[in-house]
Every structure is written in structure tokens, then in C-alpha cells.
């Protein structure tokens, strides 16, 4: 099954203001496990890293950048980590600059498969190995892929929704998915449907609408959800939101309609805003992906490839991922995600990914005290 490849692009000015005030994508602290020196590694091998954007999720600058920097320096590498800010041309230009500067390895978290594949082809022409980071570029030529088991991520979202909605007969579900150009969004959707399709087929749940959101745009996601909700007479019993940013936009709409806390909403990335929403009772679950593990695996892989040691690289990437567009198997590292509900939010703070002070605010302090988060 594939995501339907359309997205509404009408943005409500009022909703945009509400979302800005809500601050759904404020970057988390980079303390705890995300810390580390940003000074150049003396004599380190140059590695280029391009991250996709900053608008849809706090993770790229708040988690991935400092964690990749720390992990790569620990491997004796000198990383140049840049962000394309959602601009395909900037993504390509950054890659050109890194290739020209003589990086030995290129790590890319692409905006789209087509853009990432084009960059990988240019690097390969110069003999530079490429690692697809977090997102596999379909039809590309990258040598390795490091991510989480993204079908499992989606399955956890489906499981979380079922836990939240329960056995309510004919429960009406709205699904707000990620960008149709992002292969991960397709994998999340496929995982969700392993859990939800049987519910729809049996009539236990009713799918009101499934809608992907171009560029993972939170404001468009919120507006699109509001339009679907209105068209359905204001009725909804559960919402699949593909990440915490989209969940926050949806919660803004639910709050406006007096439905927040009454309708289970899923998420992903275990951001500070998402965890706060869970503690408030406005969001039912998120998916915790220990990004330090992803960064560490990428750094080990990059260090081996920089030395031309494919045997060592293959010892790190022991799994394979199917690229149906390229008709190939890509050597991979696929890490394990974890479902987070209110009862186990402490897992994320104990691991140091988010500080207790970032989620234990006035509206959530009682919940933090009850759960031992401090």
C-alpha cells in the first residue's frame, strides 16, 4: 500500500498564528547525551553531512546535529554538518561544495529521494562513498543506509492509536501522514496499516480520510486536518499524526473545538513539545528513536569507509533494505524504536534526550511528580 500522493496547500492565517504561539518545533536542549565538543578534530578525515530542514521537526538541529558531531569526532573524523533548510537547490549546492572540498565520505538525510539520489550519483562519480542517513533514497546509488525500522515505527503508531481508542464500535479515524516524497513516510504508513487495515476491513473502525502532507508542513497539516474534521461534521475518535510536529498542529485544532484530551493522537520523535502534550493528556503516544545510536552507527560506518575498509563497514551494516525502485538491496543498520505513552515518558528523560526541566512545566508538573520525573 502506498500513500495517496496529494496534499492540500491552503493555510489558515489564524491557525498559523496559533501554531506560532504554541511553539511546536522549539529545539530541545542539547545537554545530556547530546553534548560534546564542536571544535575541529585535529587532523581528522573530512566528512560531509547534509540534514534536510528545521521546520517540520526539532530533531534535526536539536538531536541529530550535535549527536553526529560528537560521534564523528570520537571516531577521529572532522565533520562538516550543514542543513538544507528544506531547499532542494541548497541541498544540491551544499553537496557540490562538500565534494569539491575533498570530503572522504558524504552522509545525506535528503529532502526527497530524487534529490538525494542525484547528489549520491555526483559523489559516486568522484569516488566518494555515500551513506543515506535516516531516509533511504529510492532509485539511488548510496552504498549504505542507517535508520530505524520505520515499518516498526508505523506499527507502533497503529498500536498506540488502538490502545487509545479501544473497542469503540465504528470509531472514526483521520490519518495525517508525512511527505509523499519521503520514503520513510511511506514506510510509516505501511506499518500503521498492518495494525489499522484489519480494523477498517472488519468495520470496527472507519477511516474518514488519509492525507499525506507535502514537506511535512505542520501548518498545512493542521489546516488540512481542520478541513477534514469540518467536512466530517466535527466528528473524530482518533488521529494518526505521523510525527510530533503534525500532532501539535492537530492538537491546536482539537483544542479550538473542545476535543483535546478526548481524542487520542499519535506522534513520533519524542520531542519536548510532544512529551509535554502527552503529560497534559492531549497526545496519546509518541515514538522514541534513540538518535545517539543512529549517530554512533553512522560515525562508525563513515570511519570505516573513509579508510576504504569495506569489510569493517559491512560488519557495522549487517542488515539489508529493499530499494524497489532501484531493484537492489542496500546494506543497512536498522535500529529499534520504542512506543512512549504517559506511563513511560521517564524513559526518554532518563536516557538524557530531553531534560525534565523542558517537559515539567506548570501544566505538567503534577504528572511529572506522579511519574517520578525530576
Helices and strands as residue ranges (DSSP letters): H 13-22, G 32-34, E 45-51, H 59-59, I 60-65, H 66-74, E 77-83, H 88-101, E 105-108, H 113-125, E 129-133, E 144-148, H 150-165, E 171-177, H 183-202, E 205-212, G 214-216, H 218-231, E 238-241, H 244-256, E 264-265, H 272-280, E 286-288, H 291-306, H 310-316, E 319-323, E 328-335, E 338-340, G 342-344, H 346-350, H 356-359, H 365-371
